[in-house]
Amino acid sequence: MKVHRTDVLVIGGGGAGSRAAIEAHDSSVDVTIICKGEYGLSGCTPNSASEWMAYGVALGIADPRDTCEMHFRDIVSVGGYVCDHNLARIIAYESPDRFRELVDWGVEFLREPDGRFRQVMSDGATYPRACGTGADTGRQIMDALKRQVEERGITVFENVMAVDLIVDGGVVAGAVGIDTESLELTAFIAGSTIMATGGHGCMYKYTVFPEGMTADGYAMALRAGAKLVNMEFMQIGPCVITPFKFDVGGILWRLGPRLINGLGEEFLERYLPEGLTIKEVYDLKSVTFPFTMRNASGYIDIANFTEIIEGRASENGGVYFDLSHVPASKIESEASIPFKYFLKRGVDIRREPLEIAPSIQHMNGGILINERGETSLPGLYAAGEAAGGQHGADRPGGNSLADCQVFGARAGRYAAERASKRIVKPDLREAEKVEDEVRRLLEADGSHSVSEVLKDVREMMWRNVSVIRDEDSLSKTYNSLHRYRRIVQSELSVDEDELISALELRNIIDAGLAIVLAAITRRETRGSHYRIDYPQRDDENWLRLIEIQMANGSLKVNVRRPVMIINP
């Protein structure tokens, strides 16, 4: 096994990891990024698509009443108060500075004719504060960050997947990575390690996440002993499932679509409580893309989900989102961004329906961090979607991009500060244990294929741990994941071509267990966590954070009150 030494190791090459690397480098330490795919092109930041991919920032341009304090209050209230309020405040108050950096680095956020930045309403915002470049905001941000990384000469290892953290005496001292093409292993030794691996979407059958987002950071941190938090909370929204992935929100709902199942029936009305109209839920959905029981927009996702699981799905397993009855001129003028995006990819929404399904879009929880981006494990930091605590049950639109820049910078700064004071000489036998685990997987000759288990897990997670949850299905899923974990440990059939997939499957199952355990524990409905057997929000008992930690291979739960500044 090769050895590479650096001061700060950044695991993940997306928006959070790149911003962390820039900040650490500018603190005068040596920095190395390992990126699972091609740097600048892989991961969520450059590959997410919606009609208005947003960076949420309170500039007070569209409405002078908007302030950082109002942004902070929106994060907390939309999140159902179950976040670390100090972390939420940091995002709100520091996102303007990180926004101006991106502008200086060349991101062309759209402007009004008078030159002011255009700000629009987004999910969970009191005032318009979403800035963007259209559907490609993430790609523009990633391009700008990549240029900064390259100008600084920061070392980047592409096509390297982190397998596990190196923990020596309870302190993280780097990670073992595997080249996804040659399968060569490298021990990356570092004074500080930053986890910026993004989310978990590929754990599910339907997701807008790009390939490779397999909960790697959550699983690695969990196995190393770090705490995860808020893992029951995730964003699930109506998304195009074929022939490309796209979040269906905003103007597309205001156009008044028809939702049609595979039998040709319009079905939404039968899911709505008496007195609630289709137009009312569409209007709410236009400003509430993710599934939530915070308002009545959630009935759309419940309806879509139920039609699919009860066997009335469209040809490719979703439902039809049809706009063919809307005047073509209205679609072209009022929905020009998604209309052009779809048309460029061979779909004309003036004439043919989209196929959509409730799809995993973002994880609101993650590896528990403090204000410095530190996790509960010395030497390990986290940022972006890999980190948890800064968001609660729901997340305002635009906060993901703001979060990855704010806490990317913070994690980079404090990781560099720590690394500059330490000389790390870990016991390499800890790295060799990781090597032994990889070898064991590769030599496995069981009766279960990786693809078969992965397909089963994704289907199970989507059916039982997405829109509608209850004690029975969650418990069955938890038991099934334990069974699949035993299969991965001793009953898989793995050849060299499947080794990376087997490592991803291992991560999916370990992180999946944490998600399901958190969902079982929270016996209430709050935001994106809908327990049909506990349909009410219960502040008296559940104004709490749920932490999950692994010890000796078993998961344990800790429930505590969050750090609170604002009360419900």
C-alpha positions as CSV (number, residue, x, y, z in Angstrom):
1,M,0.0,0.0,0.0
2,K,1.3,3.4,-1.0
3,V,1.5,6.3,1.6
4,H,0.7,9.9,0.9
5,R,1.2,12.5,3.6
6,T,-0.5,15.9,3.8
7,D,-1.5,18.4,6.4
8,V,-5.2,18.5,5.6
9,L,-7.0,15.7,3.7
10,V,-10.3,16.7,2.1
11,I,-12.5,13.7,1.2
12,G,-14.8,14.8,-1.6
13,G,-14.3,17.2,-4.5
14,G,-17.6,19.0,-4.7
15,G,-18.7,22.4,-3.6
16,A,-18.0,21.9,0.2
17,G,-14.8,20.0,-0.3
18,S,-13.4,22.5,-2.8
19,R,-14.2,25.5,-0.6
20,A,-12.6,23.7,2.4
21,A,-9.5,23.0,0.4
22,I,-9.2,26.6,-0.7
23,E,-9.6,27.9,2.8
24,A,-7.1,25.4,4.3
25,H,-4.5,26.2,1.6
26,D,-4.9,29.9,2.2
27,S,-4.1,29.2,5.9
28,S,-0.6,28.1,4.7
29,V,-0.8,24.3,5.0
30,D,-0.5,21.5,2.5
31,V,-3.8,20.2,1.2
32,T,-4.9,17.1,-0.7
33,I,-8.3,16.4,-2.1
34,I,-9.4,12.9,-3.0
35,C,-12.3,12.8,-5.4
36,K,-14.4,9.7,-6.1
37,G,-14.9,10.7,-9.7
38,E,-13.5,13.2,-12.2
39,Y,-12.8,16.5,-10.3
40,G,-15.2,19.3,-11.2
41,L,-17.6,17.0,-13.0
42,S,-18.7,14.4,-10.4
43,G,-20.8,14.8,-7.3
44,C,-23.9,16.8,-6.6
45,T,-22.8,20.4,-6.9
46,P,-22.2,20.3,-10.7
47,N,-24.9,17.8,-11.5
48,S,-28.1,18.9,-9.8
49,A,-30.8,20.4,-12.0
50,S,-33.9,22.4,-11.3
51,E,-35.6,25.4,-12.9
52,W,-33.9,27.7,-10.5
53,M,-31.1,26.1,-8.5
54,A,-30.5,28.6,-5.8
55,Y,-27.9,30.1,-3.4
56,G,-29.9,31.5,-0.5
57,V,-28.6,34.8,0.8
58,A,-30.3,37.7,2.6
59,L,-29.1,40.7,0.5
60,G,-32.4,42.6,1.0
61,I,-32.5,43.5,-2.7
62,A,-35.9,42.1,-3.8
63,D,-37.3,43.1,-0.4
64,P,-35.4,45.5,1.9
65,R,-37.2,43.8,4.9
66,D,-35.0,40.7,4.4
67,T,-32.1,40.4,6.7
68,C,-29.6,37.8,7.9
69,E,-31.6,37.6,11.1
70,M,-34.8,36.8,9.2
71,H,-32.9,34.1,7.2
72,F,-31.7,32.6,10.5
73,R,-35.3,32.5,11.8
74,D,-36.5,30.9,8.6
75,I,-33.9,28.1,8.9
76,V,-35.0,27.4,12.5
77,S,-38.7,27.6,12.0
78,V,-38.9,25.7,8.7
79,G,-36.7,23.1,10.3
80,G,-39.2,22.5,13.1
81,Y,-36.7,24.0,15.6
82,V,-34.8,20.7,15.8
83,C,-31.4,22.0,14.7
84,D,-28.4,23.5,16.4
85,H,-29.5,27.2,16.3
86,N,-26.0,28.5,16.5
87,L,-25.1,26.6,13.3
88,A,-28.2,27.9,11.5
89,R,-27.3,31.5,12.5
90,I,-23.8,31.0,11.1
91,I,-25.2,30.0,7.7
92,A,-27.5,33.0,7.6
93,Y,-24.9,35.6,8.7
94,E,-21.9,34.3,6.7
95,S,-23.6,33.4,3.4
96,P,-23.4,37.0,2.1
97,D,-19.6,37.0,2.4
98,R,-19.3,33.6,0.7
99,F,-21.7,34.8,-2.0
100,R,-19.5,37.8,-2.8
101,E,-16.5,35.5,-3.0
102,L,-18.3,33.4,-5.7
103,V,-19.1,36.6,-7.6
104,D,-15.5,37.7,-7.4
105,W,-14.4,34.2,-8.6
106,G,-16.6,34.5,-11.7
107,V,-20.0,33.0,-10.9
108,E,-22.5,34.9,-13.1
109,F,-25.6,35.2,-10.9
110,L,-28.5,36.6,-12.8
111,R,-29.1,40.4,-12.4
112,E,-32.0,42.7,-13.0
113,P,-31.8,45.4,-15.7
114,D,-30.5,47.9,-13.2
115,G,-27.6,45.6,-12.3
116,R,-28.8,44.4,-8.9
117,F,-28.8,40.6,-8.3
118,R,-32.1,38.9,-9.1
119,Q,-33.6,37.3,-6.0
120,V,-36.7,35.0,-6.2
121,M,-38.8,33.2,-3.6
122,S,-37.7,29.8,-2.6
123,D,-39.0,27.0,-0.3
124,G,-39.4,28.2,3.2
125,A,-38.3,31.8,2.8
126,T,-40.2,34.7,4.2
127,Y,-38.8,37.0,1.5
128,P,-37.2,36.5,-1.9
129,R,-33.5,35.6,-1.3
130,A,-32.7,32.9,-3.9
131,C,-29.9,33.9,-6.3
132,G,-29.0,31.7,-9.2
133,T,-27.8,31.4,-12.8
134,G,-30.8,29.4,-13.9
135,A,-30.7,25.6,-14.0
136,D,-26.9,25.4,-13.9
137,T,-26.1,27.4,-10.8
138,G,-24.2,24.4,-9.2
139,R,-22.1,23.9,-12.3
140,Q,-21.1,27.5,-12.4
141,I,-20.2,27.5,-8.7
142,M,-18.2,24.3,-9.2
143,D,-16.4,25.7,-12.2
144,A,-15.4,28.8,-10.2
145,L,-14.1,26.7,-7.3
146,K,-12.2,24.4,-9.5
147,R,-10.4,27.4,-11.1
148,Q,-9.4,28.5,-7.6
149,V,-8.2,25.1,-6.6
150,E,-6.1,24.8,-9.8
151,E,-4.6,28.3,-9.4
152,R,-3.4,27.4,-5.9
153,G,-1.9,24.1,-7.2
154,I,-3.8,22.1,-4.6
155,T,-3.1,18.3,-5.0
156,V,-6.1,16.4,-6.3
157,F,-6.4,12.6,-6.6
158,E,-9.2,11.8,-9.0
159,N,-11.1,8.5,-9.2
160,V,-10.2,7.6,-5.6
161,M,-12.8,6.4,-3.2
162,A,-12.2,6.7,0.5
163,V,-12.7,3.2,2.1
164,D,-12.4,4.0,5.8
165,L,-10.9,6.5,8.2
166,I,-7.6,5.8,9.9
167,V,-8.2,6.1,13.6
168,D,-5.2,5.8,15.9
169,G,-5.8,6.1,19.7
170,G,-9.3,7.6,19.1
171,V,-7.9,10.3,16.8
172,V,-8.5,10.5,13.1
173,A,-5.2,10.5,11.2
174,G,-6.4,10.3,7.6
175,A,-8.0,7.7,5.4
176,V,-7.3,4.7,3.1
177,G,-8.4,5.3,-0.5
178,I,-8.8,3.0,-3.4
179,D,-8.3,3.9,-7.0
180,T,-11.6,3.0,-8.6
181,E,-9.9,1.9,-11.8
182,S,-6.6,0.2,-10.8
183,L,-7.9,-0.8,-7.3
184,E,-4.6,0.3,-5.9
185,L,-4.8,1.3,-2.2
186,T,-3.2,4.4,-0.7
187,A,-3.0,5.5,3.0
188,F,-3.5,9.2,3.1
189,I,-2.0,10.4,6.4
190,A,-3.1,13.8,7.6
191,G,-3.1,16.1,10.6
192,S,-6.7,17.0,9.9
193,T,-9.3,15.2,7.8
194,I,-12.4,16.9,6.3
195,M,-15.4,14.8,5.3
196,A,-17.2,16.4,2.3
197,T,-18.6,13.4,0.6
198,G,-22.1,14.7,0.0
199,G,-25.3,12.7,0.6
200,H,-27.0,9.3,0.3
201,G,-29.4,9.5,-2.6
202,C,-28.2,6.4,-4.3
203,M,-29.4,4.4,-1.4
204,Y,-32.9,4.8,-2.9
205,K,-34.6,3.5,-6.0
206,Y,-35.6,7.0,-7.1
207,T,-33.2,9.9,-6.6
208,V,-32.0,13.0,-8.3
209,F,-28.5,12.4,-7.0
210,P,-25.8,11.5,-9.5
211,E,-24.0,8.2,-9.5
212,G,-21.6,7.5,-6.6
213,M,-23.6,9.3,-3.9
214,T,-23.8,6.3,-1.6
215,A,-23.6,7.7,1.9
216,D,-19.9,7.0,2.1
217,G,-19.1,9.8,4.5
218,Y,-21.8,8.9,7.0
219,A,-20.8,5.3,7.0
220,M,-17.1,5.9,7.4
221,A,-17.7,8.4,10.2
222,L,-20.1,6.0,11.9
223,R,-17.7,3.1,11.8
224,A,-15.0,5.3,13.2
225,G,-17.1,6.2,16.2
226,A,-18.4,9.7,15.2
227,K,-22.0,10.8,16.0
228,L,-24.6,11.3,13.3
229,V,-27.6,13.5,13.9
230,N,-31.0,14.2,12.3
231,M,-30.7,11.2,9.9
232,E,-34.4,10.7,9.8
233,F,-34.8,14.1,8.0
234,M,-34.3,14.2,4.2
235,Q,-35.7,16.0,1.3
236,I,-37.9,14.0,-1.1
237,G,-39.5,15.8,-4.0
238,P,-41.3,15.2,-7.3
239,C,-38.6,14.6,-9.9
240,V,-38.4,13.5,-13.5
241,I,-37.2,9.9,-13.5
242,T,-36.5,9.3,-17.2
243,P,-34.8,10.0,-19.5
244,F,-32.9,12.5,-17.2
245,K,-33.3,13.7,-13.6
246,F,-34.8,17.1,-12.9
247,D,-36.6,18.6,-9.8
248,V,-40.2,19.6,-10.7
249,G,-41.0,22.7,-8.8
250,G,-42.0,26.4,-9.0
251,I,-43.7,27.5,-12.1
252,L,-44.4,24.0,-13.4
253,W,-46.9,23.5,-10.6
254,R,-48.4,27.0,-11.1
255,L,-49.2,26.0,-14.7
256,G,-51.8,23.6,-13.4
257,P,-50.6,20.2,-14.5
258,R,-52.7,17.0,-14.6
259,L,-51.4,14.1,-12.5
260,I,-52.3,10.9,-14.2
261,N,-51.6,7.3,-13.2
262,G,-50.7,4.3,-15.4
263,L,-54.4,3.6,-15.8
264,G,-55.0,7.0,-17.4
265,E,-56.8,8.4,-14.3
266,E,-56.4,11.7,-12.6
267,F,-56.1,10.9,-9.0
268,L,-55.0,13.8,-6.8
269,E,-58.4,15.0,-5.8
270,R,-59.3,11.8,-3.9
271,Y,-56.3,12.3,-1.6
272,L,-57.2,15.8,-0.5
273,P,-59.1,16.6,2.7
274,E,-62.5,18.1,2.3
275,G,-62.4,21.8,1.5
276,L,-58.8,21.7,0.0
277,T,-58.6,22.4,-3.7
278,I,-56.1,21.1,-6.3
279,K,-55.2,24.7,-7.1
280,E,-54.4,25.4,-3.4
281,V,-52.0,22.5,-3.1
282,Y,-50.4,23.4,-6.4
283,D,-49.8,26.9,-5.3
284,L,-48.2,25.6,-2.1
285,K,-46.1,23.1,-4.0
286,S,-44.8,25.9,-6.2
287,V,-43.0,27.3,-3.2
288,T,-42.5,24.0,-1.3
289,F,-40.7,21.6,-3.6
290,P,-39.7,19.0,-1.0
291,F,-42.2,16.7,0.7
292,T,-43.3,18.1,4.0
293,M,-46.3,17.8,6.4
294,R,-45.6,21.4,7.4
295,N,-48.3,22.4,4.9
296,A,-50.8,20.9,2.6
297,S,-48.4,20.5,-0.4
298,G,-47.5,17.1,1.2
299,Y,-50.7,15.6,-0.1
300,I,-49.2,15.7,-3.6
301,D,-46.3,13.5,-2.6
302,I,-48.5,11.2,-0.6
303,A,-50.8,10.8,-3.6
304,N,-47.9,10.1,-6.1
305,F,-46.2,7.7,-3.7
306,T,-49.4,5.8,-3.0
307,E,-50.4,5.4,-6.6
308,I,-47.0,3.9,-7.4
309,I,-46.7,1.5,-4.5
310,E,-50.3,0.3,-5.0
311,G,-49.6,-0.7,-8.6
312,R,-51.0,2.1,-10.6
313,A,-47.7,3.4,-11.8
314,S,-46.8,4.8,-15.3
315,E,-44.7,2.8,-17.8
316,N,-41.4,3.5,-16.1
317,G,-42.6,3.3,-12.5
318,G,-43.8,6.9,-11.8
319,V,-46.9,9.0,-12.5
320,Y,-47.5,11.3,-15.4
321,F,-47.1,15.1,-15.0
322,D,-49.1,16.4,-18.0
323,L,-49.1,20.0,-19.3
324,S,-50.5,19.3,-22.8
325,H,-53.8,21.1,-21.9
326,V,-51.9,24.3,-21.1
327,P,-51.5,26.8,-24.0
328,A,-48.1,26.3,-25.6
329,S,-47.4,30.1,-25.5
330,K,-47.9,30.1,-21.7
331,I,-45.4,27.2,-21.2
332,E,-42.9,28.9,-23.5
333,S,-43.1,32.3,-21.8
334,E,-43.8,31.4,-18.1
335,A,-41.7,28.3,-17.8
336,S,-38.9,29.1,-20.3
337,I,-36.0,27.7,-18.3
338,P,-37.4,24.2,-17.7
339,F,-39.1,24.2,-21.1
340,K,-35.8,24.8,-22.9
341,Y,-33.9,22.4,-20.6
342,F,-36.4,19.6,-21.5
343,L,-36.5,20.4,-25.2
344,K,-32.8,20.3,-25.4
345,R,-32.9,16.8,-24.0
346,G,-35.6,15.6,-26.4
347,V,-38.8,16.1,-24.3
348,D,-41.4,18.6,-25.5
349,I,-43.7,19.3,-22.5
350,R,-46.1,21.1,-24.7
351,R,-47.1,17.8,-26.2
352,E,-45.9,14.9,-24.0
353,P,-46.0,14.3,-20.2
354,L,-43.1,13.9,-17.9
355,E,-42.8,10.8,-15.7
356,I,-42.2,11.8,-12.1
357,A,-41.8,10.0,-8.7
358,P,-41.0,11.1,-5.2
359,S,-37.2,11.1,-5.3
360,I,-34.5,11.6,-2.7
361,Q,-33.0,15.1,-3.2
362,H,-31.1,16.0,0.0
363,M,-30.1,14.8,3.4
364,N,-30.8,17.3,6.2
365,G,-28.9,15.4,8.8
366,G,-25.3,14.1,8.8
367,I,-22.1,13.9,10.8
368,L,-22.6,16.1,13.9
369,I,-20.5,19.2,13.8
370,N,-19.9,22.3,16.0
371,E,-19.3,25.9,15.0
372,R,-15.8,25.1,13.9
373,G,-16.9,22.2,11.6
374,E,-15.4,19.7,14.1
375,T,-17.1,16.4,14.6
376,S,-17.2,14.4,17.8
377,L,-14.0,12.6,16.7
378,P,-10.7,14.5,17.2
379,G,-9.0,15.2,13.9
380,L,-12.2,14.9,11.8
381,Y,-14.2,17.8,10.4
382,A,-17.3,17.8,8.1
383,A,-18.9,20.2,5.7
384,G,-21.8,20.4,3.3
385,E,-24.3,17.6,3.0
386,A,-22.0,15.3,4.9
387,A,-22.4,17.4,8.0
388,G,-25.4,17.6,10.3
389,G,-26.9,19.8,12.9
390,Q,-27.3,23.0,10.9
391,H,-30.7,22.0,9.4
392,G,-33.7,20.4,11.0
393,A,-36.8,18.6,9.7
394,D,-37.0,20.8,6.6
395,R,-34.5,23.1,4.9
396,P,-35.1,26.4,3.2
397,G,-34.4,26.4,-0.6
398,G,-31.0,27.7,-1.4
399,N,-29.5,26.7,1.9
400,S,-27.6,23.7,0.6
401,L,-25.3,25.8,-1.7
402,A,-24.9,28.4,1.0
403,D,-24.2,25.8,3.7
404,C,-21.5,24.1,1.7
405,Q,-19.7,27.4,1.2
406,V,-20.1,28.7,4.7
407,F,-19.1,25.5,6.5
408,G,-16.7,24.4,3.8
409,A,-14.7,27.6,4.6
410,R,-15.0,27.1,8.4
411,A,-14.0,23.5,8.3
412,G,-11.0,24.3,6.1
413,R,-9.9,27.2,8.3
414,Y,-10.1,25.2,11.6
415,A,-8.7,22.0,10.1
416,A,-5.7,23.9,8.9
417,E,-5.2,25.6,12.3
418,R,-5.2,22.2,14.0
419,A,-2.9,20.5,11.4
420,S,-0.4,23.3,11.6
421,K,0.2,22.4,15.3
422,R,0.6,18.7,14.9
423,I,3.0,16.1,13.5
424,V,1.1,13.0,12.7
425,K,2.9,9.6,12.9
426,P,0.0,7.1,13.1
427,D,0.4,3.4,13.5
428,L,0.0,2.1,10.0
429,R,-1.3,-1.1,11.3
430,E,-4.7,0.7,11.4
431,A,-4.4,1.4,7.7
432,E,-3.5,-2.3,7.1
433,K,-6.8,-3.3,8.9
434,V,-8.7,-1.4,6.2
435,E,-6.6,-3.1,3.5
436,D,-7.5,-6.5,5.1
437,E,-11.2,-5.6,4.8
438,V,-10.9,-4.7,1.1
439,R,-9.0,-8.0,0.5
440,R,-11.7,-9.9,2.4
441,L,-14.4,-8.4,0.2
442,L,-12.5,-9.1,-3.0
443,E,-12.0,-12.7,-2.0
444,A,-15.6,-13.3,-1.0
445,D,-17.2,-16.2,-2.9
446,G,-20.7,-16.3,-1.6
447,S,-24.1,-16.9,-3.3
448,H,-25.4,-13.3,-3.3
449,S,-24.5,-10.9,-6.1
450,V,-23.8,-7.2,-5.3
451,S,-26.3,-6.0,-7.9
452,E,-29.0,-8.2,-6.5
453,V,-28.6,-7.0,-2.9
454,L,-28.2,-3.4,-4.0
455,K,-31.5,-3.5,-6.0
456,D,-33.3,-5.0,-3.1
457,V,-32.0,-2.4,-0.6
458,R,-32.9,0.5,-2.8
459,E,-36.4,-0.7,-3.4
460,M,-36.9,-1.4,0.3
461,M,-35.6,2.0,1.4
462,W,-37.8,3.8,-1.1
463,R,-40.9,2.0,-0.1
464,N,-40.5,2.0,3.6
465,V,-38.2,5.0,4.5
466,S,-39.3,7.8,2.2
467,V,-42.6,9.5,2.1
468,I,-44.9,7.4,4.3
469,R,-43.4,5.7,7.4
470,D,-44.7,3.5,10.2
471,E,-43.4,1.3,13.0
472,D,-44.0,-2.0,11.3
473,S,-42.4,-1.2,7.9
474,L,-39.5,0.6,9.6
475,S,-38.8,-2.3,12.0
476,K,-38.9,-4.8,9.1
477,T,-36.5,-2.7,7.1
478,Y,-34.1,-2.4,10.1
479,N,-34.1,-6.2,10.5
480,S,-33.6,-6.7,6.8
481,L,-30.7,-4.3,6.7
482,H,-29.0,-6.3,9.5
483,R,-29.5,-9.4,7.4
484,Y,-28.0,-7.7,4.4
485,R,-25.1,-6.5,6.5
486,R,-24.4,-10.2,7.4
487,I,-24.5,-11.0,3.7
488,V,-22.0,-8.3,2.9
489,Q,-19.7,-9.6,5.6
490,S,-19.7,-13.2,4.5
491,E,-22.1,-14.2,1.7
492,L,-21.4,-11.9,-1.3
493,S,-19.9,-12.9,-4.6
494,V,-17.4,-10.2,-5.6
495,D,-15.0,-9.9,-8.5
496,E,-12.7,-7.1,-9.3
497,D,-15.3,-5.3,-11.5
498,E,-17.7,-5.3,-8.6
499,L,-15.4,-4.3,-5.7
500,I,-16.2,-0.6,-5.7
501,S,-19.9,-1.4,-5.8
502,A,-19.4,-3.8,-2.9
503,L,-17.7,-1.1,-0.9
504,E,-20.6,1.3,-1.8
505,L,-23.1,-1.3,-0.7
506,R,-21.4,-1.7,2.6
507,N,-21.7,2.0,3.2
508,I,-25.3,2.1,2.1
509,I,-26.3,-0.6,4.6
510,D,-24.4,0.9,7.5
511,A,-25.7,4.4,6.9
512,G,-29.2,3.0,6.1
513,L,-29.3,1.4,9.5
514,A,-28.6,4.7,11.2
515,I,-31.4,6.4,9.1
516,V,-34.0,3.7,9.9
517,L,-33.1,3.6,13.6
518,A,-33.5,7.4,13.8
519,A,-36.9,7.2,12.0
520,I,-38.1,4.4,14.3
521,T,-37.0,6.5,17.3
522,R,-38.9,9.7,16.4
523,R,-42.5,8.8,17.2
524,E,-44.1,11.9,15.8
525,T,-44.5,13.7,12.4
526,R,-42.3,16.7,11.9
527,G,-41.6,18.3,8.4
528,S,-40.2,15.7,6.1
529,H,-40.5,12.9,8.7
530,Y,-44.1,11.6,8.2
531,R,-45.1,8.8,10.6
532,I,-48.6,7.8,9.6
533,D,-49.0,6.0,12.9
534,Y,-47.9,9.2,14.8
535,P,-49.4,11.9,12.5
536,Q,-49.0,15.0,14.8
537,R,-46.1,17.1,15.7
538,D,-45.3,16.6,19.4
539,D,-43.1,19.4,20.8
540,E,-43.6,18.3,24.4
541,N,-41.8,15.0,23.7
542,W,-39.9,15.4,20.5
543,L,-38.4,18.9,20.4
544,R,-35.2,16.8,20.4
545,L,-32.2,15.8,18.3
546,I,-31.6,12.1,17.7
547,E,-27.9,11.2,17.6
548,I,-26.8,7.8,16.4
549,Q,-23.3,6.4,17.2
550,M,-21.7,3.0,16.6
551,A,-19.8,1.2,19.4
552,N,-18.3,-2.3,18.9
553,G,-20.4,-2.7,15.7
554,S,-23.7,-1.9,17.4
555,L,-25.7,1.3,17.1
556,K,-26.8,3.3,20.1
557,V,-29.2,6.2,20.3
558,N,-28.9,9.4,22.2
559,V,-31.9,11.9,22.4
560,R,-31.3,15.4,23.6
561,R,-32.6,19.0,23.3
562,P,-31.0,21.1,20.6
563,V,-29.0,24.2,21.3
564,M,-31.8,26.7,21.0
565,I,-32.0,30.5,20.5
566,I,-35.5,30.7,19.2
567,N,-38.5,28.9,20.8
568,P,-41.6,27.7,18.9
